[in-house]
């Protein structure tokens, strides 16, 4: 396996997963519309809700995330290695120098946010700065800048909004049906059709939110693989990033400031990990198994 083949493979798989997500969301709203007798109207409503949420997230997601984790701006005189490594990796990546922030947390981790390269932020924990050597730090920063260059934050923001839209509508429809809402038709000739549509809607209400979440997690994991490969290409030292991930993985405790809403942003799962080989934990994890990421980096 080469760095270039890994990047190409991840891009193709991410495109496929995004396309699958669009089909799922469109089908979900269409089924709801069938039940209520207005398929086109529900499709339009879904687009309005997701568009408004997307615009808000697009404009303010970076500020909300930084506030939620208690990040503070990095200072060159205090965080010299972080600052200079950020400058070097920005030049190598070909993007403007992002704003640099530090989280007062002893657990090693990092993330990037921002709607585009001109409004980007790279944030690391104090714990990460304390245990990484220069090569490992550059590998981590290159990984985060790859997310910025590839517009991963925009992709994940849009996907998160779509997942939220599916969950919100599913909850709304369930409540409406519980309180007696929904399609009513006393025509006996259409009775079997209404029953079929009702059963189809119930199945969709159960399956769609779960499937949407799994697709979101799959996209998040795929973007991590892509950023790893891009970072290896930028630094030409995949072993350094592999070493950094190894140090992060063996740290005994998770982050105190992370939340489930921000977990997918970090380079590694900020919470305590499940047991190695636990397929159920891996399925619902925001990140691919770190052992697999290290293995792929060592093969490059």
Order of alpha helices (4+ residues) and beta strands (2+ residues): alpha-alpha-beta-alpha-beta-beta-beta-alpha-alpha-alpha-alpha-alpha-alpha-alpha
